[in-house]
Amino acid sequence: MASSKQDQVARNVANHTLFKNMSGRTAFFYGTLMAPPVLYRVIYGTTNPEPWQKALTTVRPALLKNYRRHKVKYADYPAIMPHSATSAVRGSLVTGLLDEDIRRLDIFEGDQYTREKVGVLLLKDTALDQAIDEERLDEFVEGEVEAETYVWSDSPGALEGEEWDFEEFRREKMWAWVGESRAGGGTEVNVEVDQGFADVDRDVADRKQEEQGRRDPTGGRGVNGHITRELETAQEKKTKDMEEAAV
């Protein structure tokens, strides 16, 4: 039975024949991109890519020292800035990224961030968001690697002093970033709210949004955002190039 064009594309990618630079690049993510569905949507154009696509990258827990993570005001996503030697940011270290992936990530992050090279501690025997006692940190450090990450370059006044919470994002916000219904996809929040209070809360939230100039908490990165549309255009071009190379 003849191989399909999709199978041929998959083999070409796996055999490193489509791209000149397939050794891969390494990036450290500390915010929304720690969630695989968000990362996959950015670099592959879908939250559920094919197994061969997932196999192109590896994800490991990591730690970035001398930086601090902040909430961005009126937004779902965080930012990092250099901080004291006692500060550190937990995140994910992703290897095997292509130049094209980095280009799409640059689009996703936008002009609020600058991509910089940093030294990241690779962790072992721990989950992505599992807390580690500072005194026992050496037990979990496997080594230090160089990676690229996105550092806040916009006004520091746009940041809150409060730490950004990854688990809260997954539970409360991620559905808007990956195109899921809030009542489905494992993102439903099972909290019963008295309808009267819910109406009041909604009115307060609507007024607050008007005062804030109707800011988009995803910064255009949600399902219908302008950054998402730009990524979709880039993905269409990438798919066309890969199909032409497979012929």
C-alpha positions, 0 to 999 in steps of 0.5 A, a space after each residue: 500500500 502506497 504511503 500517504 503524503 502525511 506519512 512521507 512528511 512525517 518521515 522527512 521530519 523524523 529523518 531531518 531532511 526538511 530543515 538544515 538546522 535540526 540539531 534543535 534549540 532549547 528554551 525555558 518556559 515559565 508561564 502559559 507555555 508550560 502547559 503542553 496544549 498551549 505550547 503545541 498550539 503555538 508550534 504545531 497549530 493544534 493542541 493535540 499534534 501527531 505522536 511523531 510531532 510530540 516526539 520531536 521535543 522533550 520537556 524537563 523541569 528546570 529552575 532559573 535563578 536570579 529572576 523573579 516571576 510576576 503577574 502582568 496586570 489585567 492579563 492571564 500570563 506572567 513575566 520575569 525580570 532579573 532579581 536578587 540572587 535569592 530569587 528563582 523561577 520554576 519552569 519547563 526546559 524544552 529541547 528539540 525546537 526548530 528555528 521555525 518553532 522559535 519564530 512562531 514563539 517570537 510571534 506569540 510572545 510579542 513585543 512585550 518580551 525580549 528573547 535572551 540566553 540564560 543559564 538554567 538548572 536542569 532538575 531530576 526526580 521532581 514534577 514540573 511544579 513540585 516544590 523543592 526545599 531550598 536547602 535540598 536543591 543540590 539533590 535535584 540539580 542534574 546540571 546547568 544548560 544554556 537556554 533561550 527565554 523571554 524576559 519582560 522588556 515592557 514597563 515594570 509598572 505593568 507588573 504586579 508584585 504578586 507571583 503568578 500561579 501556574 496551577 490557577 492558570 490551568 484550572 481557571 484560564 487555560 480553556 480560553 487559550 486552547 479553544 475548549 469550552 469552560 464546561 469541558 476539556 477538564 477545565 471546568 471549575 466545580 464551584 456552586 455560586 448563588 445566581 444573585 451573587 453571580 449577577 453582581 460579580 458579573 456586573 462588577 467585572 463588566 464595569 472593571 473591564 470598561 474601566 480597563 479599556 476592555 483589555 484582552 487578558 490573553 493579550 491577543 493570544 487566545 483562540 480568536 486573538 490577532 496573534 493567534 491569527 498570525 500564527 495560523 497564517 504561519 502554520 499554513 505556510 509551514 504545512 504547504 512547504 512541508 507538503 511540497 518538500 514531500 512530493 
